[in-house]
Amino acid sequence: MILRQLENCPEKRIPVAMALIVAGLSMTVIGTSWSRLSPSLPHLGPNWNDFFRGVLFGVAIVLEIAGVAIAAKAAALRKRNSL
């Protein structure tokens, strides 16, 4: 729904793309330092920590790819409109 409103306006797509990229990079940093940041609860075990770390990395990769795709489409629209 939000992206439909931004469909014809590449100037508004770029901040959305950069926000997605920053969120993805932030989640990558959290995933990298997950073993130091996660609470050491005795009943969770290493499998749950690995699971949550993997989920963080997966969501981060999806956000970064979506941000790059939106930014590339905005650049193509801007180039097409300037010609």
PyMOL commands that set and color helices and strands:
alter all, ss='L'
color gray80, all
select helices_A, chain A and resi 2-5+10-32+34-37+45-82
alter helices_A, ss='H'
color red, helices_A
deselect
rebuild
show_as cartoon
